[in-house]
Amino acid sequence: MIRLPPSLTRWWKTSSSPPPLLKYRSAKWFILATVNTAVFTDIFLYGLIVPVIPFALTDRAGVPPHEVQHWVSILLAVYGAALLVASPISGWAADHTSSRRLPLLVGLLALGGATVMLCVGSSIGVLVAGRLLQGLSAAVVWTVGLALLVDTVGQKEIGEAMGYVSLSMSIGVMIAPLLGGVVYAKGGYYSVFAMAFGLVALDIVLRLFMIEKKVAAKWAITNEGGSSYGTCSNVPGPLTETKTDSNGKSSSAAQDGPTIQLSRTRRFINALPPVVTLLSSRRLLAALWGCLVQAALMTSFDSVIPLYVHRIFHWGSTAAGLMFLPLVLPSFMAPIFGRCSDKYGPRWLATSGFILALPFLTLLRLVTHDSIGQKVLLCALLFLIGFSIDLVMAPLMAEITYVVEAKERKRPGMFGPSGAYAQAYGLFNTAFAGGTLVGPIWAGFVETSAGWGTVGWSLGLLSGISAIPAFIWTGGLITQRHEHRERLSQEEGTLDSATNPNAHVDGDIEANAEANAAADVPASADPRTHTHTSPGESKNEGNAAVEETARDSSSRSGGD
């Protein structure tokens, strides 16, 4: 495992007193705010130049007007290419470092350098290099930041946390083009980047101030009530269970039981890198494909909307930036979608989002001329497309965590002590980067060669096809999910018989004992040991256990 430089860790190891404000600097809400600010900063700087770059290319870089569409698409796609290449590397490095904070700071330095290059660059080469460095920074922010969220909030709340990440990203997408267009029109090119440098400065302060929970746990500060803060209770680790012997002593053991002699094939599988193991999951591949398509749909408009509304409605950079507003307004519901994903599973949300986007994308072909009705129609369609995309995003981001958790439950410790959450989100980043690479190029070149209407129906067809793998594999293979529900229903029926005072048949008692063990029902539900618990109370406990098992299993631990 990669260790932090001694100069960065010496104070933590030698100081007997905690750093100032440790309780707040390691609080869940502050870490969540820091990660969301990092995501917002990355997306804000990505989208800031969307309405600006077409005009800056001609004024600063001397690009002929007929080549502007080509270079806009290239500059947007270069970012995705860098993100695509750097994400798996960032994920591996993050899972092999002792701290998430150091990679986040390195990524921030890269982001600052990229912003400087984009600000002072007056040639195509410098602008392309700046976008490449910006993509490398984004790979670190997204991979390490999302893994840090899993470390902080745990798997049961990750859907809602990813909803806030989606909200931060969408707010960045919403206000960056708007502010970029307005400030460029009023204050010029350098005024746009003054905003960028101010946001980077704020991001630096937050990342330096933040302390990870596992780092704060080293001080193990205990308050007067006996509870401690700064501990990392939600950090995923090897799954264990506690066993109690006849003398009342407890011991911890892995869920997979006693050690057995592994076959040569199993030893080979265990030796594979986590990325290879993760990619063998069809469930994860379906989630990654959904993330790629969602990113392509979201970024495809970046390369065509500013130029199209300029050509059809004769709008400038300010109005072009305003057209992104209806597209991202639905993102304020993303935390709600994430919470629903935590409670009910991601399958139906993701599938519905892809299906809903199909007709709305196709209907974009109706926007063909300059009129009030056409402008209202375009805004309405963009709003509905944004709503459909947001239905997909938070559930699929949470699905990455669910897949890793399901594999860890199946074989505890298979990914080692550091887990594989950063590497899993590195794969997510790779898929998302693929979408940001494909989307602008797809929309830009299709619009140039076949027209605006073809852009809409081709993207709609892509969205509709993507609903198929989302329905089959998201949340676990659909057929296995139905089988699991049937088994849980049978167990619940057996529990009802077990809590019936008139049921004393020996065969039924044995079946009840098996059902109780499967549902983690207290031993008092067994009629042979039932002395102090009323039948109604025991039945409620059993049903609650079955419901909890069904909810966790169906939404997180489905088959591959």
Secondary structure, DSSP 8 states (H G I E B T S, - for coil): -B---HHHHHHHHH-SS--TTHHHHT-HHHHHHHHHHHHHHHHHHHHHTTTTHHHHHHHTS---GGGHHHHHHHHHHHHHHHHHHHHHHHHHHHHTBS-SHHHHHHHHHHHHHHHHHHHH--SHHHHHHHHHHHHHHHHHHHHHHHHHHHHHH-GGGHHHHHHHHHHHHHHHHHHHHHHHHHHHHHH-HHHHHHHHHHHHHHHHHHHHH---HHHHTTT-EE-TTS-EES--TT-----EEEEE-TTS-EEEEETT-S-----HHHHHHHHS-HHHHHHT-HHHHHHHHHHHHHHHHHHHGGGTHHHHHHHHT---HHHHHHTTHHHHGGGGGHHHHHHHHHHH-SHHHHHHHHHHHHHHHHGGGG--S-SHHHHHHHHHHHHHHHHHHHHHHHHHHHHHHHHHHHHHHHSTTTT-TT-SHHHHHHHHHHHHHHHHHHHHHHHHHHHHHT-HHHHHHHHHHHHHHHHHHHHHHTTS-HHHHHHHHHHHHHHHHHHHHHT-TT---HHHHHHHHHHHHHHT--GGGSTTT-SSS-HHHHHHHHHHHHHHHHHHHHHHS---
